[in-house]
Amino acid sequence: DKQGLWRPHPSEVVAAVDSLYLDKLKPFGRILLKRVRERSAAALAKDVRVAGNELSLADVEAVPLIDPKCLRRICENCSSLRVEPEDGKEYSVLLVGQPRVF
């Protein structure tokens, strides 16, 4: 993995895919990349509030970038997810055993 980039845990990636399903958005790789960071930023903002500081909005820029190739590998190696190729270099990530809702 590239130095300085964040490697999310597979459970964080599955939760992000699930949240995209709830929003009826097809989990394309680029959208998933953004959603994982958004969810991490929201968790960070909650932790900051719990610590007694105030953060009005979840700041996505406070979360390290994710290597897109690393995210794809995480998805490909997770038994709860299935990666499907899309146009060009794009891909989508589906929840195994869940109907498509998008």
NUNU-449749 format. One record per residue (C-alpha): residue number from 0; residue in one letter; y, z, x. Coordinates in nm, 2 decimals. Example, Ala and Ser with C-alpha at 12.3 -4.5 7.8 and 13.67 -1.06 7.14 Angstrom:
BEGIN
<n 0, res a, yy -0.45, zz 0.78, xx 1.23>
<n 1, res s, yy -0.11, zz 0.71, xx 1.37>
***
This chain:
BEGIN
<n 0, res d, yy 0.00, zz 0.00, xx 0.00>
<n 1, res k, yy 0.35, zz -0.07, xx 0.11>
<n 2, res q, yy 0.55, zz 0.22, xx 0.25>
<n 3, res g, yy 0.80, zz 0.38, xx 0.01>
<n 4, res l, yy 0.64, zz 0.24, xx -0.30>
<n 5, res w, yy 0.49, zz 0.46, xx -0.57>
<n 6, res r, yy 0.12, zz 0.43, xx -0.66>
<n 7, res p, yy 0.07, zz 0.55, xx -1.02>
<n 8, res h, yy -0.25, zz 0.73, xx -1.12>
<n 9, res p, yy -0.48, zz 0.52, xx -1.34>
<n 10, res s, yy -0.43, zz 0.76, xx -1.63>
<n 11, res e, yy -0.05, zz 0.69, xx -1.62>
<n 12, res v, yy -0.12, zz 0.32, xx -1.63>
<n 13, res v, yy -0.36, zz 0.35, xx -1.93>
<n 14, res a, yy -0.10, zz 0.57, xx -2.11>
<n 15, res a, yy 0.16, zz 0.30, xx -2.05>
<n 16, res v, yy -0.06, zz 0.03, xx -2.18>
<n 17, res d, yy -0.13, zz 0.24, xx -2.49>
<n 18, res s, yy 0.24, zz 0.29, xx -2.55>
<n 19, res l, yy 0.29, zz -0.09, xx -2.53>
<n 20, res y, yy 0.01, zz -0.13, xx -2.80>
<n 21, res l, yy 0.19, zz 0.13, xx -3.01>
<n 22, res d, yy 0.51, zz -0.08, xx -2.98>
<n 23, res k, yy 0.31, zz -0.39, xx -3.06>
<n 24, res l, yy 0.40, zz -0.55, xx -2.73>
<n 25, res k, yy 0.15, zz -0.75, xx -2.53>
<n 26, res p, yy 0.11, zz -0.57, xx -2.20>
<n 27, res f, yy 0.20, zz -0.84, xx -1.95>
<n 28, res g, yy 0.20, zz -0.72, xx -1.59>
<n 29, res r, yy 0.58, zz -0.74, xx -1.56>
<n 30, res i, yy 0.63, zz -0.54, xx -1.88>
<n 31, res l, yy 0.37, zz -0.29, xx -1.78>
<n 32, res l, yy 0.54, zz -0.24, xx -1.44>
<n 33, res k, yy 0.86, zz -0.16, xx -1.62>
<n 34, res r, yy 0.69, zz 0.07, xx -1.88>
<n 35, res v, yy 0.51, zz 0.28, xx -1.61>
<n 36, res r, yy 0.85, zz 0.34, xx -1.44>
<n 37, res e, yy 1.02, zz 0.42, xx -1.77>
<n 38, res r, yy 0.75, zz 0.68, xx -1.87>
<n 39, res s, yy 0.77, zz 0.84, xx -1.52>
<n 40, res a, yy 1.15, zz 0.86, xx -1.54>
<n 41, res a, yy 1.12, zz 1.02, xx -1.89>
<n 42, res a, yy 0.88, zz 1.28, xx -1.75>
<n 43, res l, yy 1.11, zz 1.34, xx -1.45>
<n 44, res a, yy 1.41, zz 1.39, xx -1.68>
<n 45, res k, yy 1.20, zz 1.64, xx -1.89>
<n 46, res d, yy 1.10, zz 1.83, xx -1.57>
<n 47, res v, yy 1.47, zz 1.84, xx -1.46>
<n 48, res r, yy 1.57, zz 1.99, xx -1.80>
<n 49, res v, yy 1.29, zz 2.25, xx -1.78>
<n 50, res a, yy 1.42, zz 2.35, xx -1.44>
<n 51, res g, yy 1.76, zz 2.43, xx -1.60>
<n 52, res n, yy 1.95, zz 2.12, xx -1.50>
<n 53, res e, yy 2.07, zz 1.86, xx -1.74>
<n 54, res l, yy 1.99, zz 1.49, xx -1.73>
<n 55, res s, yy 2.12, zz 1.30, xx -2.03>
<n 56, res l, yy 1.91, zz 0.99, xx -1.99>
<n 57, res a, yy 1.59, zz 0.92, xx -1.80>
<n 58, res d, yy 1.71, zz 0.74, xx -1.49>
<n 59, res v, yy 1.45, zz 0.47, xx -1.40>
<n 60, res e, yy 1.63, zz 0.42, xx -1.07>
<n 61, res a, yy 1.52, zz 0.77, xx -0.97>
<n 62, res v, yy 1.16, zz 0.66, xx -0.98>
<n 63, res p, yy 1.03, zz 0.47, xx -0.67>
<n 64, res l, yy 0.93, zz 0.11, xx -0.72>
<n 65, res i, yy 0.57, zz 0.02, xx -0.78>
<n 66, res d, yy 0.40, zz -0.26, xx -0.58>
<n 67, res p, yy 0.31, zz -0.52, xx -0.84>
<n 68, res k, yy -0.01, zz -0.61, xx -0.65>
<n 69, res c, yy -0.11, zz -0.24, xx -0.64>
<n 70, res l, yy -0.05, zz -0.20, xx -1.02>
<n 71, res r, yy -0.28, zz -0.50, xx -1.08>
<n 72, res r, yy -0.55, zz -0.36, xx -0.86>
<n 73, res i, yy -0.53, zz -0.03, xx -1.04>
<n 74, res c, yy -0.58, zz -0.22, xx -1.37>
<n 75, res e, yy -0.86, zz -0.43, xx -1.24>
<n 76, res n, yy -1.05, zz -0.12, xx -1.11>
<n 77, res c, yy -1.00, zz 0.09, xx -1.43>
<n 78, res s, yy -1.30, zz 0.08, xx -1.67>
<n 79, res s, yy -1.06, zz 0.15, xx -1.97>
<n 80, res l, yy -0.86, zz -0.17, xx -1.90>
<n 81, res r, yy -0.93, zz -0.54, xx -1.89>
<n 82, res v, yy -0.71, zz -0.78, xx -1.70>
<n 83, res e, yy -0.67, zz -1.13, xx -1.84>
<n 84, res p, yy -0.49, zz -1.42, xx -1.66>
<n 85, res e, yy -0.19, zz -1.57, xx -1.83>
<n 86, res d, yy 0.04, zz -1.86, xx -1.74>
<n 87, res g, yy 0.12, zz -1.90, xx -1.37>
<n 88, res k, yy 0.07, zz -1.57, xx -1.18>
<n 89, res e, yy 0.12, zz -1.36, xx -1.49>
<n 90, res y, yy -0.15, zz -1.15, xx -1.64>
<n 91, res s, yy -0.20, zz -0.92, xx -1.93>
<n 92, res v, yy -0.38, zz -0.58, xx -1.95>
<n 93, res l, yy -0.58, zz -0.49, xx -2.25>
<n 94, res l, yy -0.74, zz -0.17, xx -2.36>
<n 95, res v, yy -1.12, zz -0.20, xx -2.37>
<n 96, res g, yy -1.25, zz -0.15, xx -2.72>
<n 97, res q, yy -0.91, zz -0.17, xx -2.89>
<n 98, res p, yy -0.81, zz -0.45, xx -3.12>
<n 99, res r, yy -0.51, zz -0.66, xx -3.02>
<n 100, res v, yy -0.21, zz -0.57, xx -3.23>
<n 101, res f, yy 0.05, zz -0.81, xx -3.09>
***
